[in-house]
């Protein structure tokens, strides 16, 4: 039983979105992406102008739907909830404002992706597993400046990602994740669930890249990488069975 106070579910937020965000957050430790409480997922309702996010510092094994915090997309104020939202909330908001295609954002401190971020190196495309999801390397941002750290640090963390992708929504679709220099990965997708899935994939390809680079990797043929990306994405995609959900 949670020891944290709860409140009735607000009617302003669709229960479906709240459930999805809760389930995605609970999957972070299940997928081995977080130590302690180091991770968060959010999901946006653009029609309502709000997003739902994990509260700051709440252990996953105590987290319930009632604990989630609802934040205004326009100005970052808390609309619903008794707890403080994640300290990364403004980064999520920055990404939502910049990229209309994004419906969910995930941030973790998963070890292999963080290793690349701390080394200030992008995760290179070394094979088809990477190319199935990311149409190019998972890029790494520039270091935040002293001024960016001093004022609006969390929002500026999102802005360096926006700058990295040139503010391009299409680029955000093709490469649904980035590494913040010396910090860690942020991933996104059309839903909270997909953003978490991309975080799982980001960590997996980062681990594969570490081992491949240790063995001495060459450059895979670009036509092979392109084929793997386009068979899952775009008008000619034929992977999977969408009718099965």
Rosetta blueprint (number, residue, H / E / L):
1 X L
2 X L
3 X L
4 X L
5 X L
6 X L
7 X L
8 X L
9 X L
10 X L
11 X L
12 X L
13 X L
14 X L
15 X H
16 X H
17 X H
18 X H
19 X H
20 X H
21 X H
22 X H
23 X H
24 X H
25 X H
26 X H
27 X H
28 X H
29 X H
30 X H
31 X L
32 X L
33 X L
34 X L
35 X L
36 X L
37 X L
38 X L
39 X E
40 X E
41 X E
42 X E
43 X E
44 X E
45 X E
46 X L
47 X L
48 X L
49 X L
50 X E
51 X E
52 X E
53 X E
54 X L
55 X E
56 X L
57 X L
58 X L
59 X L
60 X H
61 X H
62 X H
63 X L
64 X L
65 X H
66 X H
67 X H
68 X L
69 X E
70 X E
71 X E
72 X E
73 X L
74 X L
75 X L
76 X L
77 X L
78 X E
79 X E
80 X E
81 X L
82 X L
83 X L
84 X L
85 X E
86 X L
87 X L
88 X L
89 X H
90 X H
91 X H
92 X H
93 X H
94 X H
95 X H
96 X H
97 X H
98 X H
99 X L
100 X L
101 X L
102 X L
103 X L
104 X E
105 X E
106 X E
107 X E
108 X E
109 X L
110 X L
111 X H
112 X H
113 X H
114 X H
115 X H
116 X H
117 X H
118 X H
119 X L
120 X L
121 X L
122 X L
123 X E
124 X L
125 X L
126 X L
127 X L
128 X H
129 X H
130 X H
131 X H
132 X L
133 X L
134 X L
135 X L
136 X L
137 X L
138 X E
139 X L
140 X E
141 X L
142 X L
143 X L
144 X L
145 X L
146 X H
147 X H
148 X H
149 X H
150 X H
151 X L
152 X L
153 X H
154 X H
155 X H
156 X H
157 X H
158 X H
159 X H
160 X H
161 X H
162 X H
163 X H
164 X H
165 X L
166 X L
167 X L
168 X L
169 X H
170 X H
171 X H
172 X H
173 X H
174 X H
175 X L
176 X L
177 X E
178 X E
179 X E
180 X E
181 X L
182 X L
183 X L
184 X E
185 X E
186 X E
187 X E
188 X E
189 X E
190 X L
191 X L
192 X H
193 X H
194 X H
195 X H
196 X H
197 X H
198 X H
199 X H
200 X H
201 X H
202 X H
203 X H
204 X H
205 X H
206 X H
207 X H
208 X H
209 X H
210 X H
211 X H
212 X H
213 X H
214 X H
215 X H
216 X L
217 X L
218 X L
219 X L
220 X L
221 X L
222 X H
223 X H
224 X H
225 X H
226 X H
227 X H
228 X H
229 X H
230 X H
231 X L
232 X L
233 X L
234 X L
235 X L
236 X L
237 X L
238 X L
239 X L
240 X L
241 X L
242 X H
243 X H
244 X H
245 X L
